[in-house]
């Protein structure tokens, strides 16, 4: 199973956190949750599919940490193809 992190980097403020947000995705929800836990993300922050992908949003520093832990960096433009091939939820 592979965990991916895209390069969306959307500027946004979420609560008290202002940053550039990207998406952490995978093909298996439990593996995604386990990886997110290693990053220090709360399960409550998981976003089930609502027109997009099942994912966690991550700020740039967390994106870099995810890559250091083994997440594969991909372009946000690659996500539809990964989903069509069943490589992400």
PyMOL Python script that loads the backbone (N, CA, C, O; Angstrom):
from pymol import cmd

cmd.read_pdbstr("""\
ATOM      1  N   UNK A   1       0.845  -1.166   0.000  1.00  0.00           N
ATOM      2  CA  UNK A   1       0.000   0.000   0.000  1.00  0.00           C
ATOM      3  C   UNK A   1       0.890   1.227   0.000  1.00  0.00           C
ATOM      4  O   UNK A   1       1.903   1.285   0.697  1.00  0.00           O
ATOM      5  N   UNK A   2       0.495   2.194  -0.786  1.00  0.00           N
ATOM      6  CA  UNK A   2       1.255   3.428  -0.890  1.00  0.00           C
ATOM      7  C   UNK A   2       0.418   4.594  -0.391  1.00  0.00           C
ATOM      8  O   UNK A   2      -0.777   4.686  -0.673  1.00  0.00           O
ATOM      9  N   UNK A   3       1.056   5.473   0.347  1.00  0.00           N
ATOM     10  CA  UNK A   3       0.441   6.723   0.764  1.00  0.00           C
ATOM     11  C   UNK A   3       1.024   7.810  -0.134  1.00  0.00           C
ATOM     12  O   UNK A   3       2.232   7.860  -0.366  1.00  0.00           O
ATOM     13  N   UNK A   4       0.160   8.662  -0.625  1.00  0.00           N
ATOM     14  CA  UNK A   4       0.576   9.751  -1.503  1.00  0.00           C
ATOM     15  C   UNK A   4       0.257  11.087  -0.841  1.00  0.00           C
ATOM     16  O   UNK A   4      -0.670  11.188  -0.037  1.00  0.00           O
ATOM     17  N   UNK A   5       1.035  12.109  -1.188  1.00  0.00           N
ATOM     18  CA  UNK A   5       0.730  13.462  -0.758  1.00  0.00           C
ATOM     19  C   UNK A   5       0.876  14.359  -1.988  1.00  0.00           C
ATOM     20  O   UNK A   5       1.911  14.356  -2.656  1.00  0.00           O
ATOM     21  N   UNK A   6      -0.171  15.121  -2.273  1.00  0.00           N
ATOM     22  CA  UNK A   6      -0.138  15.936  -3.485  1.00  0.00           C
ATOM     23  C   UNK A   6       0.497  17.300  -3.240  1.00  0.00           C
ATOM     24  O   UNK A   6       0.875  17.641  -2.119  1.00  0.00           O
ATOM     25  N   UNK A   7       0.600  18.059  -4.307  1.00  0.00           N
ATOM     26  CA  UNK A   7       1.231  19.378  -4.254  1.00  0.00           C
ATOM     27  C   UNK A   7       0.209  20.498  -4.459  1.00  0.00           C
ATOM     28  O   UNK A   7       0.521  21.529  -5.054  1.00  0.00           O
ATOM     29  N   UNK A   8      -0.997  20.290  -3.968  1.00  0.00           N
ATOM     30  CA  UNK A   8      -2.066  21.268  -4.149  1.00  0.00           C
ATOM     31  C   UNK A   8      -1.687  22.622  -3.553  1.00  0.00           C
ATOM     32  O   UNK A   8      -1.762  23.647  -4.230  1.00  0.00           O
ATOM     33  N   UNK A   9      -1.285  22.621  -2.302  1.00  0.00           N
ATOM     34  CA  UNK A   9      -0.805  23.814  -1.594  1.00  0.00           C
ATOM     35  C   UNK A   9      -1.779  24.996  -1.660  1.00  0.00           C
ATOM     36  O   UNK A   9      -1.384  26.128  -1.937  1.00  0.00           O
ATOM     37  N   UNK A  10      -3.034  24.714  -1.404  1.00  0.00           N
ATOM     38  CA  UNK A  10      -4.083  25.743  -1.402  1.00  0.00           C
ATOM     39  C   UNK A  10      -3.949  26.622  -0.170  1.00  0.00           C
ATOM     40  O   UNK A  10      -3.913  26.121   0.954  1.00  0.00           O
ATOM     41  N   UNK A  11      -3.876  27.920  -0.377  1.00  0.00           N
ATOM     42  CA  UNK A  11      -3.841  28.836   0.774  1.00  0.00           C
ATOM     43  C   UNK A  11      -5.206  28.828   1.449  1.00  0.00           C
ATOM     44  O   UNK A  11      -6.239  28.983   0.798  1.00  0.00           O
ATOM     45  N   UNK A  12      -5.191  28.646   2.756  1.00  0.00           N
ATOM     46  CA  UNK A  12      -6.453  28.648   3.502  1.00  0.00           C
ATOM     47  C   UNK A  12      -6.164  28.805   4.984  1.00  0.00           C
ATOM     48  O   UNK A  12      -5.057  28.559   5.464  1.00  0.00           O
ATOM     49  N   UNK A  13      -7.194  29.220   5.679  1.00  0.00           N
ATOM     50  CA  UNK A  13      -7.144  29.263   7.137  1.00  0.00           C
ATOM     51  C   UNK A  13      -8.165  28.257   7.644  1.00  0.00           C
ATOM     52  O   UNK A  13      -9.343  28.325   7.295  1.00  0.00           O
ATOM     53  N   UNK A  14      -7.715  27.342   8.453  1.00  0.00           N
ATOM     54  CA  UNK A  14      -8.581  26.334   9.053  1.00  0.00           C
ATOM     55  C   UNK A  14      -8.447  26.495  10.563  1.00  0.00           C
ATOM     56  O   UNK A  14      -7.410  26.178  11.145  1.00  0.00           O
ATOM     57  N   UNK A  15      -9.508  26.991  11.183  1.00  0.00           N
ATOM     58  CA  UNK A  15      -9.414  27.303  12.607  1.00  0.00           C
ATOM     59  C   UNK A  15      -8.372  28.377  12.815  1.00  0.00           C
ATOM     60  O   UNK A  15      -8.439  29.454  12.223  1.00  0.00           O
ATOM     61  N   UNK A  16      -7.405  28.070  13.668  1.00  0.00           N
ATOM     62  CA  UNK A  16      -6.322  29.018  13.935  1.00  0.00           C
ATOM     63  C   UNK A  16      -5.115  28.813  13.023  1.00  0.00           C
ATOM     64  O   UNK A  16      -4.135  29.553  13.107  1.00  0.00           O
ATOM     65  N   UNK A  17      -5.188  27.811  12.158  1.00  0.00           N
ATOM     66  CA  UNK A  17      -4.030  27.478  11.320  1.00  0.00           C
ATOM     67  C   UNK A  17      -4.190  28.072   9.928  1.00  0.00           C
ATOM     68  O   UNK A  17      -5.143  27.775   9.208  1.00  0.00           O
ATOM     69  N   UNK A  18      -3.252  28.901   9.577  1.00  0.00           N
ATOM     70  CA  UNK A  18      -3.203  29.479   8.236  1.00  0.00           C
ATOM     71  C   UNK A  18      -2.012  28.852   7.532  1.00  0.00           C
ATOM     72  O   UNK A  18      -0.910  28.812   8.080  1.00  0.00           O
ATOM     73  N   UNK A  19      -2.229  28.367   6.326  1.00  0.00           N
ATOM     74  CA  UNK A  19      -1.119  27.745   5.609  1.00  0.00           C
ATOM     75  C   UNK A  19      -1.505  27.365   4.207  1.00  0.00           C
ATOM     76  O   UNK A  19      -2.555  27.753   3.695  1.00  0.00           O
ATOM     77  N   UNK A  20      -0.638  26.602   3.603  1.00  0.00           N
ATOM     78  CA  UNK A  20      -0.886  26.022   2.276  1.00  0.00           C
ATOM     79  C   UNK A  20      -1.185  24.541   2.495  1.00  0.00           C
ATOM     80  O   UNK A  20      -0.363  23.792   3.024  1.00  0.00           O
ATOM     81  N   UNK A  21      -2.363  24.147   2.081  1.00  0.00           N
ATOM     82  CA  UNK A  21      -2.870  22.812   2.387  1.00  0.00           C
ATOM     83  C   UNK A  21      -2.791  21.891   1.177  1.00  0.00           C
ATOM     84  O   UNK A  21      -3.077  22.291   0.048  1.00  0.00           O
ATOM     85  N   UNK A  22      -2.398  20.656   1.438  1.00  0.00           N
ATOM     86  CA  UNK A  22      -2.338  19.594   0.432  1.00  0.00           C
ATOM     87  C   UNK A  22      -3.116  18.395   0.963  1.00  0.00           C
ATOM     88  O   UNK A  22      -3.656  18.443   2.068  1.00  0.00           O
ATOM     89  N   UNK A  23      -3.174  17.317   0.176  1.00  0.00           N
ATOM     90  CA  UNK A  23      -3.973  16.145   0.514  1.00  0.00           C
ATOM     91  C   UNK A  23      -3.099  14.916   0.722  1.00  0.00           C
ATOM     92  O   UNK A  23      -2.214  14.630  -0.084  1.00  0.00           O
ATOM     93  N   UNK A  24      -3.349  14.197   1.799  1.00  0.00           N
ATOM     94  CA  UNK A  24      -2.712  12.922   2.088  1.00  0.00           C
ATOM     95  C   UNK A  24      -3.735  11.842   1.768  1.00  0.00           C
ATOM     96  O   UNK A  24      -4.808  11.809   2.371  1.00  0.00           O
ATOM     97  N   UNK A  25      -3.413  10.952   0.818  1.00  0.00           N
ATOM     98  CA  UNK A  25      -4.364   9.948   0.337  1.00  0.00           C
ATOM     99  C   UNK A  25      -3.697   8.574   0.263  1.00  0.00           C
ATOM    100  O   UNK A  25      -2.471   8.467   0.305  1.00  0.00           O
ATOM    101  N   UNK A  26      -4.517   7.526   0.152  1.00  0.00           N
ATOM    102  CA  UNK A  26      -4.006   6.158   0.017  1.00  0.00           C
ATOM    103  C   UNK A  26      -5.109   5.273  -0.553  1.00  0.00           C
ATOM    104  O   UNK A  26      -6.244   5.714  -0.733  1.00  0.00           O
ATOM    105  N   UNK A  27      -4.763   4.028  -0.832  1.00  0.00           N
ATOM    106  CA  UNK A  27      -5.737   3.082  -1.384  1.00  0.00           C
ATOM    107  C   UNK A  27      -6.516   2.342  -0.313  1.00  0.00           C
ATOM    108  O   UNK A  27      -7.524   1.700  -0.608  1.00  0.00           O
ATOM    109  N   UNK A  28      -6.063   2.426   0.919  1.00  0.00           N
ATOM    110  CA  UNK A  28      -6.688   1.694   2.014  1.00  0.00           C
ATOM    111  C   UNK A  28      -6.893   2.644   3.186  1.00  0.00           C
ATOM    112  O   UNK A  28      -5.940   3.259   3.665  1.00  0.00           O
ATOM    113  N   UNK A  29      -8.127   2.763   3.645  1.00  0.00           N
ATOM    114  CA  UNK A  29      -8.447   3.726   4.705  1.00  0.00           C
ATOM    115  C   UNK A  29      -7.693   3.429   5.994  1.00  0.00           C
ATOM    116  O   UNK A  29      -7.192   4.358   6.630  1.00  0.00           O
ATOM    117  N   UNK A  30      -7.596   2.178   6.397  1.00  0.00           N
ATOM    118  CA  UNK A  30      -6.908   1.864   7.657  1.00  0.00           C
ATOM    119  C   UNK A  30      -5.425   2.180   7.574  1.00  0.00           C
ATOM    120  O   UNK A  30      -4.845   2.672   8.542  1.00  0.00           O
ATOM    121  N   UNK A  31      -4.805   1.908   6.443  1.00  0.00           N
ATOM    122  CA  UNK A  31      -3.393   2.255   6.268  1.00  0.00           C
ATOM    123  C   UNK A  31      -3.212   3.775   6.256  1.00  0.00           C
ATOM    124  O   UNK A  31      -2.233   4.294   6.792  1.00  0.00           O
ATOM    125  N   UNK A  32      -4.154   4.474   5.648  1.00  0.00           N
ATOM    126  CA  UNK A  32      -4.103   5.937   5.646  1.00  0.00           C
ATOM    127  C   UNK A  32      -4.203   6.472   7.073  1.00  0.00           C
ATOM    128  O   UNK A  32      -3.458   7.372   7.459  1.00  0.00           O
ATOM    129  N   UNK A  33      -5.132   5.909   7.853  1.00  0.00           N
ATOM    130  CA  UNK A  33      -5.287   6.340   9.243  1.00  0.00           C
ATOM    131  C   UNK A  33      -4.012   6.052  10.052  1.00  0.00           C
ATOM    132  O   UNK A  33      -3.589   6.875  10.864  1.00  0.00           O
ATOM    133  N   UNK A  34      -3.412   4.895   9.826  1.00  0.00           N
ATOM    134  CA  UNK A  34      -2.192   4.538  10.556  1.00  0.00           C
ATOM    135  C   UNK A  34      -1.056   5.505  10.204  1.00  0.00           C
ATOM    136  O   UNK A  34      -0.305   5.933  11.081  1.00  0.00           O
ATOM    137  N   UNK A  35      -0.937   5.839   8.937  1.00  0.00           N
ATOM    138  CA  UNK A  35       0.110   6.769   8.520  1.00  0.00           C
ATOM    139  C   UNK A  35      -0.158   8.154   9.104  1.00  0.00           C
ATOM    140  O   UNK A  35       0.758   8.818   9.589  1.00  0.00           O
ATOM    141  N   UNK A  36      -1.409   8.580   9.055  1.00  0.00           N
ATOM    142  CA  UNK A  36      -1.782   9.885   9.606  1.00  0.00           C
ATOM    143  C   UNK A  36      -1.462   9.948  11.099  1.00  0.00           C
ATOM    144  O   UNK A  36      -1.000  10.978  11.591  1.00  0.00           O
ATOM    145  N   UNK A  37      -1.704   8.858  11.818  1.00  0.00           N
ATOM    146  CA  UNK A  37      -1.383   8.808  13.237  1.00  0.00           C
ATOM    147  C   UNK A  37       0.115   8.992  13.464  1.00  0.00           C
ATOM    148  O   UNK A  37       0.525   9.703  14.382  1.00  0.00           O
ATOM    149  N   UNK A  38       0.930   8.352  12.625  1.00  0.00           N
ATOM    150  CA  UNK A  38       2.388   8.529  12.716  1.00  0.00           C
ATOM    151  C   UNK A  38       2.788   9.986  12.505  1.00  0.00           C
ATOM    152  O   UNK A  38       3.777  10.455  13.068  1.00  0.00           O
ATOM    153  N   UNK A  39       2.018  10.693  11.695  1.00  0.00           N
ATOM    154  CA  UNK A  39       2.282  12.122  11.450  1.00  0.00           C
ATOM    155  C   UNK A  39       1.776  13.013  12.574  1.00  0.00           C
ATOM    156  O   UNK A  39       2.130  14.189  12.655  1.00  0.00           O
ATOM    157  N   UNK A  40       0.944  12.444  13.441  1.00  0.00           N
ATOM    158  CA  UNK A  40       0.376  13.232  14.530  1.00  0.00           C
ATOM    159  C   UNK A  40      -0.965  13.854  14.192  1.00  0.00           C
ATOM    160  O   UNK A  40      -1.415  14.778  14.869  1.00  0.00           O
ATOM    161  N   UNK A  41      -1.603  13.353  13.147  1.00  0.00           N
ATOM    162  CA  UNK A  41      -2.921  13.863  12.765  1.00  0.00           C
ATOM    163  C   UNK A  41      -4.008  13.153  13.554  1.00  0.00           C
ATOM    164  O   UNK A  41      -3.876  11.970  13.868  1.00  0.00           O
ATOM    165  N   UNK A  42      -5.055  13.848  13.868  1.00  0.00           N
ATOM    166  CA  UNK A  42      -6.190  13.270  14.590  1.00  0.00           C
ATOM    167  C   UNK A  42      -7.155  12.610  13.613  1.00  0.00           C
ATOM    168  O   UNK A  42      -7.375  13.106  12.509  1.00  0.00           O
ATOM    169  N   UNK A  43      -7.718  11.499  14.029  1.00  0.00           N
ATOM    170  CA  UNK A  43      -8.678  10.782  13.187  1.00  0.00           C
ATOM    171  C   UNK A  43      -9.878  11.672  12.847  1.00  0.00           C
ATOM    172  O   UNK A  43     -10.467  11.540  11.775  1.00  0.00           O
ATOM    173  N   UNK A  44     -10.231  12.565  13.751  1.00  0.00           N
ATOM    174  CA  UNK A  44     -11.359  13.477  13.527  1.00  0.00           C
ATOM    175  C   UNK A  44     -11.122  14.395  12.331  1.00  0.00           C
ATOM    176  O   UNK A  44     -12.073  14.958  11.788  1.00  0.00           O
ATOM    177  N   UNK A  45      -9.876  14.550  11.919  1.00  0.00           N
ATOM    178  CA  UNK A  45      -9.557  15.422  10.784  1.00  0.00           C
ATOM    179  C   UNK A  45      -9.703  14.719   9.439  1.00  0.00           C
ATOM    180  O   UNK A  45      -9.585  15.353   8.391  1.00  0.00           O
ATOM    181  N   UNK A  46      -9.960  13.411   9.465  1.00  0.00           N
ATOM    182  CA  UNK A  46     -10.155  12.644   8.237  1.00  0.00           C
ATOM    183  C   UNK A  46     -11.361  13.178   7.489  1.00  0.00           C
ATOM    184  O   UNK A  46     -12.388  13.492   8.090  1.00  0.00           O
ATOM    185  N   UNK A  47     -11.231  13.279   6.180  1.00  0.00           N
ATOM    186  CA  UNK A  47     -12.328  13.764   5.349  1.00  0.00           C
ATOM    187  C   UNK A  47     -12.772  12.650   4.400  1.00  0.00           C
ATOM    188  O   UNK A  47     -12.104  12.363   3.407  1.00  0.00           O
ATOM    189  N   UNK A  48     -13.904  12.031   4.720  1.00  0.00           N
ATOM    190  CA  UNK A  48     -14.415  10.999   3.819  1.00  0.00           C
ATOM    191  C   UNK A  48     -14.790  11.619   2.486  1.00  0.00           C
ATOM    192  O   UNK A  48     -15.004  12.827   2.384  1.00  0.00           O
ATOM    193  N   UNK A  49     -14.863  10.802   1.498  1.00  0.00           N
ATOM    194  CA  UNK A  49     -15.143  11.303   0.145  1.00  0.00           C
ATOM    195  C   UNK A  49     -16.452  12.071   0.119  1.00  0.00           C
ATOM    196  O   UNK A  49     -17.500  11.563   0.516  1.00  0.00           O
ATOM    197  N   UNK A  50     -16.372  13.276  -0.347  1.00  0.00           N
ATOM    198  CA  UNK A  50     -17.564  14.100  -0.548  1.00  0.00           C
ATOM    199  C   UNK A  50     -17.382  14.851  -1.858  1.00  0.00           C
ATOM    200  O   UNK A  50     -17.353  16.081  -1.902  1.00  0.00           O
ATOM    201  N   UNK A  51     -17.262  14.073  -2.915  1.00  0.00           N
ATOM    202  CA  UNK A  51     -17.035  14.661  -4.219  1.00  0.00           C
ATOM    203  C   UNK A  51     -15.566  14.659  -4.616  1.00  0.00           C
ATOM    204  O   UNK A  51     -15.238  14.921  -5.773  1.00  0.00           O
ATOM    205  N   UNK A  52     -14.673  14.362  -3.662  1.00  0.00           N
ATOM    206  CA  UNK A  52     -13.251  14.316  -3.988  1.00  0.00           C
ATOM    207  C   UNK A  52     -12.681  12.970  -3.578  1.00  0.00           C
ATOM    208  O   UNK A  52     -13.156  11.926  -4.025  1.00  0.00           O
ATOM    209  N   UNK A  53     -11.675  12.992  -2.737  1.00  0.00           N
ATOM    210  CA  UNK A  53     -10.988  11.781  -2.316  1.00  0.00           C
ATOM    211  C   UNK A  53     -11.054  11.672  -0.802  1.00  0.00           C
ATOM    212  O   UNK A  53     -11.161  12.679  -0.102  1.00  0.00           O
ATOM    213  N   UNK A  54     -10.991  10.447  -0.302  1.00  0.00           N
ATOM    214  CA  UNK A  54     -10.861  10.281   1.136  1.00  0.00           C
ATOM    215  C   UNK A  54      -9.452  10.731   1.472  1.00  0.00           C
ATOM    216  O   UNK A  54      -8.482  10.225   0.908  1.00  0.00           O
ATOM    217  N   UNK A  55      -9.337  11.681   2.390  1.00  0.00           N
ATOM    218  CA  UNK A  55      -8.023  12.264   2.619  1.00  0.00           C
ATOM    219  C   UNK A  55      -7.928  12.976   3.961  1.00  0.00           C
ATOM    220  O   UNK A  55      -8.921  13.200   4.652  1.00  0.00           O
ATOM    221  N   UNK A  56      -6.710  13.314   4.291  1.00  0.00           N
ATOM    222  CA  UNK A  56      -6.410  14.253   5.359  1.00  0.00           C
ATOM    223  C   UNK A  56      -5.792  15.470   4.690  1.00  0.00           C
ATOM    224  O   UNK A  56      -5.008  15.330   3.751  1.00  0.00           O
ATOM    225  N   UNK A  57      -6.131  16.649   5.157  1.00  0.00           N
ATOM    226  CA  UNK A  57      -5.464  17.858   4.710  1.00  0.00           C
ATOM    227  C   UNK A  57      -4.215  18.043   5.556  1.00  0.00           C
ATOM    228  O   UNK A  57      -4.236  17.825   6.767  1.00  0.00           O
ATOM    229  N   UNK A  58      -3.129  18.447   4.913  1.00  0.00           N
ATOM    230  CA  UNK A  58      -1.874  18.685   5.619  1.00  0.00           C
ATOM    231  C   UNK A  58      -1.263  20.002   5.171  1.00  0.00           C
ATOM    232  O   UNK A  58      -1.315  20.352   3.992  1.00  0.00           O
ATOM    233  N   UNK A  59      -0.681  20.731   6.119  1.00  0.00           N
ATOM    234  CA  UNK A  59       0.042  21.956   5.776  1.00  0.00           C
ATOM    235  C   UNK A  59       1.413  21.567   5.229  1.00  0.00           C
ATOM    236  O   UNK A  59       1.831  20.414   5.330  1.00  0.00           O
ATOM    237  N   UNK A  60       2.103  22.546   4.648  1.00  0.00           N
ATOM    238  CA  UNK A  60       3.368  22.262   3.963  1.00  0.00           C
ATOM    239  C   UNK A  60       4.401  21.574   4.857  1.00  0.00           C
ATOM    240  O   UNK A  60       5.072  20.646   4.406  1.00  0.00           O
ATOM    241  N   UNK A  61       4.544  22.003   6.102  1.00  0.00           N
ATOM    242  CA  UNK A  61       5.523  21.347   6.970  1.00  0.00           C
ATOM    243  C   UNK A  61       5.160  19.881   7.205  1.00  0.00           C
ATOM    244  O   UNK A  61       6.045  19.028   7.265  1.00  0.00           O
ATOM    245  N   UNK A  62       3.870  19.581   7.338  1.00  0.00           N
ATOM    246  CA  UNK A  62       3.423  18.200   7.525  1.00  0.00           C
ATOM    247  C   UNK A  62       3.570  17.419   6.215  1.00  0.00           C
ATOM    248  O   UNK A  62       3.850  16.221   6.239  1.00  0.00           O
ATOM    249  N   UNK A  63       3.387  18.078   5.094  1.00  0.00           N
ATOM    250  CA  UNK A  63       3.599  17.442   3.789  1.00  0.00           C
ATOM    251  C   UNK A  63       5.050  16.983   3.677  1.00  0.00           C
ATOM    252  O   UNK A  63       5.315  15.857   3.255  1.00  0.00           O
ATOM    253  N   UNK A  64       5.979  17.840   4.049  1.00  0.00           N
ATOM    254  CA  UNK A  64       7.392  17.485   3.984  1.00  0.00           C
ATOM    255  C   UNK A  64       7.724  16.342   4.948  1.00  0.00           C
ATOM    256  O   UNK A  64       8.525  15.465   4.625  1.00  0.00           O
ATOM    257  N   UNK A  65       7.118  16.357   6.108  1.00  0.00           N
ATOM    258  CA  UNK A  65       7.332  15.276   7.082  1.00  0.00           C
ATOM    259  C   UNK A  65       6.767  13.956   6.548  1.00  0.00           C
ATOM    260  O   UNK A  65       7.372  12.899   6.725  1.00  0.00           O
ATOM    261  N   UNK A  66       5.596  14.024   5.888  1.00  0.00           N
ATOM    262  CA  UNK A  66       4.999  12.817   5.300  1.00  0.00           C
ATOM    263  C   UNK A  66       5.932  12.215   4.249  1.00  0.00           C
ATOM    264  O   UNK A  66       6.105  10.998   4.188  1.00  0.00           O
ATOM    265  N   UNK A  67       6.523  13.066   3.432  1.00  0.00           N
ATOM    266  CA  UNK A  67       7.470  12.580   2.419  1.00  0.00           C
ATOM    267  C   UNK A  67       8.671  11.926   3.095  1.00  0.00           C
ATOM    268  O   UNK A  67       9.139  10.876   2.656  1.00  0.00           O
ATOM    269  N   UNK A  68       9.164  12.543   4.151  1.00  0.00           N
ATOM    270  CA  UNK A  68      10.301  11.972   4.883  1.00  0.00           C
ATOM    271  C   UNK A  68       9.958  10.604   5.471  1.00  0.00           C
ATOM    272  O   UNK A  68      10.831   9.747   5.607  1.00  0.00           O
ATOM    273  N   UNK A  69       8.676  10.400   5.820  1.00  0.00           N
ATOM    274  CA  UNK A  69       8.238   9.114   6.384  1.00  0.00           C
ATOM    275  C   UNK A  69       7.864   8.091   5.314  1.00  0.00           C
ATOM    276  O   UNK A  69       7.491   6.963   5.634  1.00  0.00           O
ATOM    277  N   UNK A  70       7.965   8.489   4.031  1.00  0.00           N
ATOM    278  CA  UNK A  70       7.727   7.519   2.963  1.00  0.00           C
ATOM    279  C   UNK A  70       6.550   7.792   2.051  1.00  0.00           C
ATOM    280  O   UNK A  70       6.325   7.028   1.113  1.00  0.00           O
ATOM    281  N   UNK A  71       5.790   8.850   2.288  1.00  0.00           N
ATOM    282  CA  UNK A  71       4.700   9.173   1.370  1.00  0.00           C
ATOM    283  C   UNK A  71       5.287   9.568   0.013  1.00  0.00           C
ATOM    284  O   UNK A  71       6.341  10.201  -0.057  1.00  0.00           O
ATOM    285  N   UNK A  72       4.611   9.196  -1.032  1.00  0.00           N
ATOM    286  CA  UNK A  72       5.076   9.488  -2.383  1.00  0.00           C
ATOM    287  C   UNK A  72       4.488  10.826  -2.827  1.00  0.00           C
ATOM    288  O   UNK A  72       3.267  10.980  -2.855  1.00  0.00           O
ATOM    289  N   UNK A  73       5.341  11.801  -3.174  1.00  0.00           N
ATOM    290  CA  UNK A  73       4.817  13.077  -3.650  1.00  0.00           C
ATOM    291  C   UNK A  73       4.287  12.943  -5.075  1.00  0.00           C
ATOM    292  O   UNK A  73       4.942  12.361  -5.940  1.00  0.00           O
ATOM    293  N   UNK A  74       3.101  13.484  -5.306  1.00  0.00           N
ATOM    294  CA  UNK A  74       2.491  13.462  -6.640  1.00  0.00           C
ATOM    295  C   UNK A  74       1.879  14.828  -6.928  1.00  0.00           C
ATOM    296  O   UNK A  74       1.617  15.618  -6.020  1.00  0.00           O
ATOM    297  N   UNK A  75       1.662  15.080  -8.192  1.00  0.00           N
ATOM    298  CA  UNK A  75       0.954  16.292  -8.584  1.00  0.00           C
ATOM    299  C   UNK A  75      -0.535  16.107  -8.290  1.00  0.00           C
ATOM    300  O   UNK A  75      -1.060  15.000  -8.403  1.00  0.00           O
ATOM    301  N   UNK A  76      -1.206  17.183  -7.916  1.00  0.00           N
ATOM    302  CA  UNK A  76      -2.653  17.103  -7.700  1.00  0.00           C
ATOM    303  C   UNK A  76      -3.349  16.707  -8.995  1.00  0.00           C
ATOM    304  O   UNK A  76      -4.455  16.168  -8.970  1.00  0.00           O
ATOM    305  N   UNK A  77      -2.707  16.970 -10.116  1.00  0.00           N
ATOM    306  CA  UNK A  77      -3.283  16.598 -11.420  1.00  0.00           C
ATOM    307  C   UNK A  77      -3.288  15.087 -11.639  1.00  0.00           C
ATOM    308  O   UNK A  77      -4.027  14.587 -12.487  1.00  0.00           O
ATOM    309  N   UNK A  78      -2.468  14.357 -10.883  1.00  0.00           N
ATOM    310  CA  UNK A  78      -2.392  12.904 -11.016  1.00  0.00           C
ATOM    311  C   UNK A  78      -3.462  12.172 -10.207  1.00  0.00           C
ATOM    312  O   UNK A  78      -3.686  10.982 -10.426  1.00  0.00           O
ATOM    313  N   UNK A  79      -4.123  12.859  -9.283  1.00  0.00           N
ATOM    314  CA  UNK A  79      -5.087  12.183  -8.404  1.00  0.00           C
ATOM    315  C   UNK A  79      -6.238  11.513  -9.151  1.00  0.00           C
ATOM    316  O   UNK A  79      -6.590  10.386  -8.803  1.00  0.00           O
ATOM    317  N   UNK A  80      -6.846  12.146 -10.162  1.00  0.00           N
ATOM    318  CA  UNK A  80      -7.932  11.441 -10.865  1.00  0.00           C
ATOM    319  C   UNK A  80      -7.483  10.120 -11.487  1.00  0.00           C
ATOM    320  O   UNK A  80      -8.214   9.132 -11.427  1.00  0.00           O
ATOM    321  N   UNK A  81      -6.303  10.091 -12.075  1.00  0.00           N
ATOM    322  CA  UNK A  81      -5.800   8.854 -12.663  1.00  0.00           C
ATOM    323  C   UNK A  81      -5.527   7.794 -11.614  1.00  0.00           C
ATOM    324  O   UNK A  81      -5.812   6.616 -11.829  1.00  0.00           O
ATOM    325  N   UNK A  82      -4.973   8.208 -10.474  1.00  0.00           N
ATOM    326  CA  UNK A  82      -4.733   7.263  -9.383  1.00  0.00           C
ATOM    327  C   UNK A  82      -6.051   6.682  -8.883  1.00  0.00           C
ATOM    328  O   UNK A  82      -6.134   5.495  -8.566  1.00  0.00           O
ATOM    329  N   UNK A  83      -7.065   7.512  -8.815  1.00  0.00           N
ATOM    330  CA  UNK A  83      -8.370   7.027  -8.353  1.00  0.00           C
ATOM    331  C   UNK A  83      -8.987   6.076  -9.364  1.00  0.00           C
ATOM    332  O   UNK A  83      -9.546   5.048  -8.981  1.00  0.00           O
ATOM    333  N   UNK A  84      -8.898   6.397 -10.631  1.00  0.00           N
ATOM    334  CA  UNK A  84      -9.444   5.517 -11.675  1.00  0.00           C
ATOM    335  C   UNK A  84      -8.782   4.154 -11.659  1.00  0.00           C
ATOM    336  O   UNK A  84      -9.434   3.145 -11.927  1.00  0.00           O
ATOM    337  N   UNK A  85      -7.513   4.111 -11.354  1.00  0.00           N
ATOM    338  CA  UNK A  85      -6.787   2.841 -11.298  1.00  0.00           C
ATOM    339  C   UNK A  85      -6.926   2.132  -9.963  1.00  0.00           C
ATOM    340  O   UNK A  85      -6.358   1.057  -9.771  1.00  0.00           O
ATOM    341  N   UNK A  86      -7.679   2.726  -9.032  1.00  0.00           N
ATOM    342  CA  UNK A  86      -7.895   2.108  -7.726  1.00  0.00           C
ATOM    343  C   UNK A  86      -6.715   2.244  -6.781  1.00  0.00           C
ATOM    344  O   UNK A  86      -6.629   1.531  -5.781  1.00  0.00           O
ATOM    345  N   UNK A  87      -5.801   3.164  -7.096  1.00  0.00           N
ATOM    346  CA  UNK A  87      -4.629   3.345  -6.243  1.00  0.00           C
ATOM    347  C   UNK A  87      -4.907   4.261  -5.054  1.00  0.00           C
ATOM    348  O   UNK A  87      -4.122   4.297  -4.107  1.00  0.00           O
ATOM    349  N   UNK A  88      -6.004   4.997  -5.093  1.00  0.00           N
ATOM    350  CA  UNK A  88      -6.438   5.782  -3.952  1.00  0.00           C
ATOM    351  C   UNK A  88      -7.943   5.653  -3.820  1.00  0.00           C
ATOM    352  O   UNK A  88      -8.642   5.309  -4.772  1.00  0.00           O
ATOM    353  N   UNK A  89      -8.426   5.937  -2.620  1.00  0.00           N
ATOM    354  CA  UNK A  89      -9.871   5.876  -2.331  1.00  0.00           C
ATOM    355  C   UNK A  89     -10.563   7.117  -2.873  1.00  0.00           C
ATOM    356  O   UNK A  89     -11.778   7.257  -2.733  1.00  0.00           O
TER     357      UNK A  89
END
""", "prot")
cmd.dss("prot")
cmd.show_as("cartoon", "prot")
cmd.util.cbc("prot")
cmd.orient("prot")
